[in-house]
Amino acid sequence: MNTNLPNYAFIDSQNLNLGIRSQGWKLDHRKLRLYLKNKYNIDKAFIFIGHVTDNQSLYDELEQAGFILVFKPTVGYMENGKEIVKGNVDAELVLHAAAIEYNNYDKAIIITGDGDFNCLIEYLSQKGKLLNLLVPSDRFSKLLSSHTKKIVKMSELRSKLELRVKKRKPTPAIIPNPTSTPNPTSTSTATPQGQPKQPFKPNSQSKPQDNIQNTPR
């Protein structure tokens, strides 16, 4: 063990993606990269992924989050009338962790639940280079069960790693002011437009005042 060397992470992208989705949530790749850095002091995080032309936006997102992408050519075939695209990254991940990058890191984080990596997990454990094994789904291969002390279930990290989409506040509806209507109890002396004012007529029942003449006394 060389404590002067950094720690690395080796990630099985397909198992990570399918495992997280099977748990009913979506992974925030930026949060995962920060978690690996803050929790395990991961200097480099390699993601092994099949290359599909239509997924370029995903690759850009992963690189922007700080991951190093290692591509595997994909093979397409028909199954039950549907086109299946598969890129097996097992050999590349094992090769990088056990050979190409082996002398460049102190300890490794492996992210997968695939039993095909059991031989790699055992090898790194025997060499004292396995830091932890993060399994994306609680239903991982039984072949990995012998490494229980090193296993971290990512379902327990959901609150830290889940992608949360901010909900936009609904725009309040603009309600026009109600049309003002005259108060039926109010009295108005206003004359309807276009109609002439009627001359004042005294009450026909009122009596005219008597003429009072001043006579000299």
ZANUFI-688163 format. One line per field, with one value per residue (C-alpha): x, y, z. Coordinates in steps of 0.05 Angstrom, whole numbers, padded with zeros to 5 digits. Example, Ala and Ser with C-alpha at 12.3 -4.5 7.8 and 13.67 -1.06 7.14 Angstrom:
REM residues 2
u 00246;00273 .
v -00090;-00021 .
w 00156;00143 .
This chain:
REM residues 217
u 00000;00028;-00007;00026;-00017;-00088;-00150;-00186;-00257;-00276;-00349;-00391;-00438;-00491;-00498;-00499;-00553;-00598;-00588;-00607;-00668;-00692;-00694;-00742;-00698;-00650;-00577;-00546;-00477;-00449;-00469;-00438;-00372;-00371;-00390;-00332;-00285;-00308;-00320;-00263;-00216;-00223;-00176;-00197;-00264;-00266;-00333;-00333;-00389;-00412;-00409;-00474;-00475;-00543;-00518;-00468;-00506;-00499;-00424;-00417;-00455;-00410;-00346;-00371;-00386;-00313;-00312;-00262;-00298;-00271;-00312;-00328;-00355;-00427;-00459;-00532;-00576;-00650;-00686;-00761;-00769;-00731;-00661;-00615;-00551;-00498;-00428;-00394;-00344;-00323;-00255;-00237;-00254;-00214;-00155;-00152;-00161;-00113;-00061;-00062;-00076;-00056;00009;-00021;-00070;-00069;-00139;-00198;-00273;-00310;-00382;-00421;-00466;-00445;-00416;-00370;-00325;-00318;-00248;-00226;-00256;-00220;-00154;-00157;-00179;-00120;-00072;-00100;-00123;-00199;-00229;-00303;-00352;-00413;-00472;-00525;-00582;-00598;-00607;-00534;-00498;-00490;-00419;-00404;-00435;-00369;-00346;-00402;-00356;-00335;-00404;-00441;-00512;-00525;-00599;-00576;-00544;-00606;-00617;-00547;-00544;-00614;-00628;-00680;-00715;-00737;-00811;-00830;-00879;-00944;-00956;-01016;-01076;-01090;-01163;-01192;-01228;-01303;-01344;-01372;-01448;-01490;-01514;-01589;-01600;-01563;-01598;-01568;-01587;-01548;-01587;-01581;-01534;-01570;-01633;-01647;-01659;-01732;-01751;-01772;-01846;-01877;-01920;-01990;-02017;-01977;-02014;-01986;-01965;-02016;-01993;-01983;-01982;-01953;-02004;-01987;-02013 .
v 00000;00067;00124;00174;00149;00172;00129;00110;00088;00037;00038;-00012;00039;-00010;-00044;00024;00051;-00010;-00022;00049;00049;-00017;00017;00070;00132;00170;00182;00252;00240;00304;00285;00216;00246;00294;00238;00195;00254;00275;00206;00165;00218;00191;00227;00192;00158;00114;00097;00038;00046;00021;00074;00092;00152;00176;00180;00236;00283;00231;00225;00301;00302;00249;00284;00350;00317;00296;00223;00192;00152;00086;00064;-00005;-00016;-00040;-00097;-00095;-00155;-00171;-00205;-00218;-00167;-00113;-00087;-00099;-00058;-00088;-00068;-00115;-00074;-00128;-00142;-00068;-00054;-00113;-00095;-00023;-00040;-00100;-00079;-00012;00032;-00017;00017;00087;00083;00064;00036;00025;00035;-00014;00002;-00058;-00114;-00162;-00228;-00229;-00182;-00228;-00250;-00177;-00161;-00221;-00202;-00130;-00151;-00200;-00145;-00096;-00049;-00055;00004;-00011;-00044;-00001;-00042;-00002;-00051;-00088;-00150;-00162;-00226;-00278;-00287;-00220;-00237;-00260;-00188;-00164;-00121;-00081;-00074;-00008;-00008;00053;00050;00076;00135;00155;00220;00241;00219;00224;00271;00321;00362;00430;00440;00506;00548;00553;00621;00653;00664;00737;00750;00814;00863;00850;00901;00953;00955;01011;01003;00992;01028;01090;01151;01191;01255;01239;01244;01188;01207;01236;01256;01331;01353;01363;01432;01435;01431;01449;01399;01406;01398;01455;01522;01586;01638;01695;01763;01806;01881;01929;01983;02047;02049 .
w 00000;-00021;00015;-00031;-00089;-00101;-00100;-00164;-00181;-00234;-00254;-00294;-00327;-00351;-00284;-00250;-00295;-00294;-00220;-00200;-00246;-00217;-00150;-00177;-00178;-00224;-00209;-00209;-00239;-00211;-00141;-00150;-00172;-00113;-00065;-00090;-00081;-00013;00017;-00013;-00039;-00110;-00157;-00221;-00235;-00297;-00328;-00376;-00426;-00494;-00549;-00583;-00630;-00606;-00534;-00544;-00498;-00442;-00455;-00452;-00386;-00355;-00377;-00350;-00284;-00280;-00303;-00350;-00404;-00431;-00491;-00515;-00586;-00585;-00622;-00645;-00655;-00659;-00602;-00601;-00656;-00620;-00633;-00574;-00568;-00523;-00505;-00455;-00415;-00366;-00398;-00404;-00331;-00306;-00351;-00326;-00253;-00250;-00301;-00338;-00277;-00223;-00203;-00208;-00150;-00076;-00067;-00113;-00110;-00155;-00174;-00199;-00176;-00231;-00208;-00268;-00230;-00170;-00191;-00195;-00127;-00095;-00128;-00104;-00035;-00029;-00051;00000;-00056;-00049;-00013;-00022;-00069;-00085;-00111;-00150;-00133;-00070;-00114;-00132;-00151;-00096;-00119;-00086;-00019;00009;00008;00054;00097;00036;00004;00006;-00021;-00063;-00044;00024;-00011;-00049;-00009;-00028;-00100;-00128;-00186;-00164;-00216;-00190;-00200;-00230;-00192;-00231;-00261;-00227;-00273;-00290;-00270;-00301;-00256;-00256;-00296;-00249;-00245;-00217;-00146;-00150;-00084;-00103;-00132;-00187;-00220;-00281;-00345;-00395;-00451;-00511;-00474;-00459;-00388;-00372;-00345;-00273;-00262;-00195;-00160;-00186;-00116;-00087;-00080;-00108;-00057;-00046;-00070;-00010;-00023;00027;00041;00077;00146 .
